[in-house]
Amino acid sequence: MSEIKTKLGQGGRLVIPTEYRRRLGLKPGDEVLVRLDEEGLHISTPAQAVARAQALVRRYVPAARNLSDELISERRAQAARE
């Protein structure tokens, strides 16, 4: 995706260009996540953040392993013991 120059508005508000909002499926009132690191300011949707976290976990967990099923099983076993 290309870069688009934009300006800060009143009170430090940043307008996300229309093309970017359309591609991200953003509508007025939607939440976005803003992250600052050594590379700069990053804006993402909650769905993008979840996908990024899942990809990070997947690097350490084999594809055949289902962590959510394991957690549910553990919780059920714990509840049965109580």
C-alpha positions in Angstrom: 0.0 0.0 0.0 1.3 3.4 -0.8 1.9 6.2 1.6 -0.6 9.1 1.9 0.3 12.4 3.5 -2.2 13.7 6.0 -2.3 16.4 8.6 -3.2 16.5 12.3 -6.4 18.2 13.0 -7.7 20.1 16.0 -6.7 18.5 19.3 -4.2 16.2 17.6 -6.8 14.2 15.7 -5.5 12.1 12.8 -7.8 11.5 9.9 -7.4 8.1 8.3 -7.7 8.6 4.5 -10.9 7.2 2.9 -9.0 4.6 0.8 -7.5 3.1 3.9 -10.7 3.1 5.9 -12.5 1.3 3.0 -9.7 -1.3 2.7 -9.9 -1.9 6.5 -13.6 -1.9 6.6 -13.7 0.9 9.1 -16.8 3.0 9.8 -17.3 6.0 12.1 -17.3 4.9 15.7 -15.3 1.7 15.0 -12.4 1.0 17.4 -8.8 0.9 16.3 -5.6 0.0 18.2 -2.8 2.4 18.2 0.7 1.2 19.0 4.0 3.1 19.2 7.3 1.4 18.8 10.8 2.2 17.5 9.6 2.0 13.9 6.8 4.5 14.4 3.0 4.7 15.0 0.9 1.7 13.9 -2.9 1.7 13.6 -4.7 -1.6 13.3 -8.1 -3.1 13.7 -8.8 -5.4 16.6 -9.2 -8.3 14.1 -5.7 -7.6 12.8 -4.3 -7.6 16.3 -5.9 -11.0 17.0 -4.5 -12.4 13.7 -1.1 -11.1 14.6 -1.3 -12.7 18.1 -2.5 -16.0 16.6 0.4 -16.0 14.1 2.9 -15.3 16.9 1.5 -18.2 19.0 1.3 -20.5 16.0 5.1 -20.2 15.6 5.5 -22.0 18.9 2.6 -24.4 18.9 2.3 -27.2 16.3 -0.6 -26.9 13.9 -2.2 -30.2 15.0 -2.4 -28.9 18.6 -5.6 -27.0 19.6 -5.0 -24.9 22.7 -8.6 -23.9 23.1 -9.7 -27.5 23.2 -7.0 -28.3 25.7 -8.1 -25.3 27.9 -11.8 -26.4 27.8 -10.8 -30.0 28.7 -8.7 -28.8 31.6 -11.5 -26.5 32.9 -14.0 -29.3 32.7 -11.7 -31.7 34.6 -11.2 -29.0 37.2 -14.9 -28.4 37.6 -15.5 -32.1 37.9 -13.0 -32.3 40.8 -14.7 -29.4 42.7 
